[in-house]
Amino acid sequence: MANKKSSQKDIRKTAARTLRNRTVRSRIKTLSKAAAKAEGAEAIKASGAVLASAVDKAVKKGVVHANKASRIKSRVAKALNAAK
């Protein structure tokens, strides 16, 4: 255990951030699976829009790297084009 007050605070902050980031990443994974299971162009488009919004918010918060977000959105777009 840390001895300094600032180190103890850093540990608490890290734990809080880790929990917050984990929930965001978990939501992205859930939405990705939903988009992958969607059948039909309209269903893929709707779930893809929700996923893209969540991914963009995660990038804005610094939870997900911008390139990963682009890759996720690109895969959804690719699936949508294949469904059309």
PyMOL commands that set and color helices and strands:
alter all, ss='L'
color gray80, all
select helices_A, chain A and resi 5-37+41-61+66-83
alter helices_A, ss='H'
color red, helices_A
deselect
rebuild
show_as cartoon
